Amino acid sequence: MFRAAQGDAYTPWHDWREADGTPLALVKAGILAANPHNTQPWAFRVSEDRIALYADRSRNLGSFDPYRREMYLGLGCVLENLLQAAGPNGYAASLTVASGDLSLEQPHDGLVQVAELRLAPAPVTRHSLYAAIERRHTHRGPYRETRLSAAQRDGLLAQVEGERVGIHLVDDPQGLARLGEVVVRATRAIIDDHVMVADSERWFRHSRREIERHRDGPTLDAAGLSPVMTTLAKMLPRPDAETNHRYWLEATERVQVATAPAMGLILVDDLYDIEQTLEAGRSWQRLHLWATTQGLAMQPLNQPVERVDREAELGIAPTARRELAALLPGGRQRPTFAFRVGIAETSVRPSPRRSVASTLFDDEGHAAERANA
């Protein structure tokens, strides 16, 4: 009951190098990518010379992500890991991604292709970001007061590439206070929205049995609590959804925002453009991998943008959108991702992952895990 982040649900973090030199090695790296609420909304079709990435639309967050924007951000993170893994496994990869717009009128289940990687044999290359894949974890605990150095700031900025994707870093006290207030207000708005709370709560895995059964979702081990508080939380019955989310608000306000020495926004020209959303996800994964190589911790704080989507879905006043816009110096770009970065006070635990076999399917649409059962 009290063992931290151990068991079959965590095996993918340890055996991801066992298929080195094959296309499956790229997929093993891919499933370790960041993704919203650890929903792991991906599926793959793999052959000797290509990997097709699909969105598993059944693994959606409902009112938390009505446009599936965060789902596609997570799929962009997968793409970045796939591409980072290509060279070290002896492949040159060319990427083709889906185009179009994200909308409210999307099916709630089934698979839809998002991207395809064509693979060709190439000399093996090494990269520090690839080596960081197994060490990259979201850190939700307190960060030290240490400010980012100029080199760290420049290094983070350098990870965001492309004409339609940008980054806005904040590390001055006034800017941090303003962005932090926006994050906290958005979190309060979420916990006042009972539909959002219910859609979020259904993914939370409280017990070891739930973790081993589902191998996804947020867990106590990855919540950023101290070891003592984690143990105490595991001893208690699962709290109701409202109580759980009040704990989340308290952690957001008193720990995550309060201790952040720097925060940032990833920006896009069009919030619901599929290509830009995938590229923004790739940027976040690249940022987090690079930060990991530098001993920096990172955590998404996407509540304001989640409220942008929810307000648009409901057709109510765009409060979150206006508050985010007021943080920027102007221009056409809009935030699609918010985060904090710094040096963590404590170590971090991984989140569970589904097996690679459970994410694979063949040309007839049969899941590999079922076919091999």
N, C-alpha and C positions, 0 to 999 in steps of 0.2 A: 504493500500500500504506500509506503513512504519512500521507496526508491525513486530517485529523480531521473526522469528522461531516459529510462532503460526499457528494453524489451524489443519485440519484433517491430513495433511501430517506429523505432528509431534506427533500425538496421540500415536503411538506405543512406544514412549519413556516414556509415562505416564501410560499406561494400561498393561504393560508387566507382571504384577504380578496377573492379574485377573483370570488366569487359573491355579493357583498354585495347585500342586499335581496331575497334568495330563501331558501326553506327550506333549500337546499343549503348556504348560508352557515352555518347552525346546525350542520349535520353536519360541515362542515370545521373548525369550532371544537370540536365534540364529540370528534373523533378525536385531538385534542391533549391529552386529559385524562390524568391519572395513572391507572395500572392495574398490577396485580400482575405483576412480572417482565416487564413490557412484552409480555404475551401478547395484548393488544388484543382481548378476548373479546366483540366487539360486531358487530352487523349492524343495518342500518336499512332501513325501507321508507318512502319519502317521497312525499307528494303536495302539492298546492298549499296545503292547509290542515291538514296533520297530519304528524307524524313518529312512527313506531313504532320503539321501541328493542328489540332482541332480544339475548339471550345466545347467543353461539356456543359451545355446550357442548363442541365439539371442541377449543377452545383452553383446556383446563383444565390445572391443575398437578398432577393426580393426588394423591398422598399429601401433597403440600405444602398442598393445599386440598381435603380430602375432602368437606367440606360445601358447597363452592363459595361459602363466605362471602367470601373475598377477591375472587373473580370478581364478586360482587354489589357489593362495596365499589367496585371499579373502574367498574362500570356506574353507580353513584351519582355518581362523579366525572364521567362522561360527561353525565349529566343536568344537573349543575350548569353545565357549560360550555354545553350547549344553552340553558339558561334564561338564562345571562348574555349569550348572543348574540342572544336574541330581541329585546329592546328596541332595541339598536343597529342591527338590521336591519329595524325597522319592524313588529314583531309583538308582540302580547300573547299569552302562552302560558299555557294551563291544563294542569296535569299530572295524570295518573292513573297510579298504579303498581300492580303486582301485589301480592297479599297471600299469606299462607301461611307455611310454615316451610321452611327449608333442611334437607336430610337426606342421609344417606349413600346412599340409594337414588335416584340420579339417572342418567339416560342420559349416556354419554360423548360423544355427538355430537348433531347436530341443533340446531335453533333453538327458543327459547321466548321469547315476548313478555314483556318486563319492565315496559315503561311506554309511554305514548302522550302526546304533546304535541299539543294542538289549537291551531292558530294563527289569529289574527284580525288584520287590519290595524290598526295603531296608530301614533301619532306616534313618530318616532325619538327614543330616549333614549340618553344616554351614561353609561358607568360605568367607573371606573378598573379594576375587576376584569376587565372584558372586554378592555381594552387590555393587560392583563398576561398573557393566555392564551399568546401566542407566546413570552413571556420566562420562563414557569414551567418549570423543569426540576429534577429531583431532583439534589441536590448531595451526593455521597458522600465528598468530600474533607475535609480538616481545617477546623475553624471557629476563629475567634479567641476569646480568653478573655473578650471584652467581654460583660458580662451584659445581659440584656434591660432596657430602661427600663420604668418603670411604664406609660407610654403604649403601648409595644409589647405588654406583657403584657395590658393591658386590651383592646387591639385584637384580639389573638388570641382571647381569651375571648369577645369579642362576635361572632365569626364562627360560633359553635356555637349553633344555635337549636333549639327543640323541647322538648317535655316529656319525651321518652323517649331523648334523646341528650344527653350531657354531655361535659365536658372536665376533665381533671385535669392542671395544669401543675406542673412541678417545676423549681426553679432553685436550691435550697439545696444545699450540698455533700453533706450526709448523704443527702438524698433522691435526688440524682443518682447517688451511689455505689450506693445500694440498687437503683434501677431499672437502672442500668448492669450490675450484677452479674446481674440476672435476664435481661437481654438476652444477655449473654455466655454464661451457662449454657445458655440455650435454643439458641444458635448451636452450642455444643459438642454438645448432644443431637441437633441436626439432622445434623451431619456424622458422627455415630456411627450414624446411621440410613441404611443404604445405599440403601434404597428412596427416601427423600426426596432424597438426593443425586442419584440417577439421574433422578428426575422434574424436578429443578431444572436439571441439566446439559444436558438435551436442548433447553433454550431458549437456551442461551448461544451467541452468534454471535461467533466469534473473528476470522474473516477478512472482508475487504471483499466477497469473493464470497458468503459466507454472508449478510452483511447485505443485499446487493442482492437476493439470491434470496428471503429470507424477510421482510425489512423489519420485524422484530420482535425481541424478546428483549433481554437485557442485552448490552452491548458493552464493549470496553476503553475506548473514548473516553468513556463515561459512568460509568466505574468510580471516578472520583475520584483517579486516579493523577496524579503530576506529569507534565509533558510528556515528560521524559526517560524515566521509567519506562514511560509509555505506548508510546513508540517502541521501547524495548527489548522490551517484551512482545509487540509486533507482529512483531518480528524472530524470536522464538522459536517453535518448534512449539507447537501447542495442548497445554496440560498435561492430564493425565488428570483425571477428575472429582474424585477425592479430593484431589489437589494443588490444584486450582482452589478447592475449598471450604476447604482449610486457609488459603489466601491470604485468603479471605473472612473467616474467623475472626480472622485477624491484623488485618485492616483494621477489623473491628468493634470489637475490644478496644483496639487501640493508637491508632486514629485516630478512629473515629466516636463511640464512647462516651467515650474519653479527652478529646476536645476539645469535647464538647457543653456549652455554657453553660446550656442548658435542654432538657428533655425533656418529653414529655407523653403522655397516654392519651386516646383518644376512647372514651366509655363508652355502653353501651346497656342497656336493661332486659332484653332477651332476645337472646342472642348469635346465635340462628338465625332470628329473625323477618325476613322479607324486607323489609318496609317500613322497619324500623329500620336494617337493614344498608345499604339504599340511601340513607337519610338520613345515616347515618354517613359514607358515601362522599362525599355532597354536602358534608358539613361539612369533610372533609379537603381537597377541591378548593378550597373557599372559603377555608380557612385558608392554603393554599399560594398561592393567587392574591393574597390580601391581603398575606401576607408578602413576596411578590415586589414589590409596590408600595412596600414599606418597605425594600427592600434586604436582606431577610433570606433566608437559605437554609434549606431543609428537606429532611428525608429520613425515609422510613418505617424503623422498626426493629421489624418485626412478628414477629420470630422467636418471642417468647414466646406470642403468640396462635396462631401456626401450630402450635406444640407443643401448645397446648390442644386444637386440633382433632385432631391426630395421636394424642394420648393417648386421646382419646375414641373415635376410630376403632378403635384397638387394644384398648381396654378395659383399659388399664393404669392405674397410680396417677396421679391428676391433679396431678402435681407442678407443672407450669407454671400451672395454674389457681390452686392454693393460693398460689404465690409472687406472682402478680399480685394476688390478693385481699389479701394481707398489706401491699401498698403503699398501699391505699386506706383512708380513715377509716371505712369501713363503708357501709351503705346497700345498695340492691338492685342498683345498676348494676355492669356488668362491662366490662372493657376489650375492645374489638374492634379497636383500632388503636393502635400505639405509634410515636412519632416523636421526632426531635430538631430543634432550631431554633437558629439563630445567624447570625453574619456569617461568610461563607466567606472563606478566605484567598486563593482563586484563582477564576478564572472557571469556568463550567460548560459542558459540551457537551450537546446534545440527544440523545435516543434516536431510533432510526429509527421510521418510521410507514408502515403500509400506505396505499395510495391510497384516497381516498374511494370510487372506483368499485368497488374490490374488496370493500367493505363493504355495498354496496347490492344489494337484490334486489326483484323486482316481485311482483305479487299471485299469480303462478303459481309463485313460489319460484325464479325464474331470476336468477342473479347478473348485475348490470348490466355488469360488466367482460367477462364471457363473451359476453353478448348483443351487445355493441358490437364484439367482436373481428372 
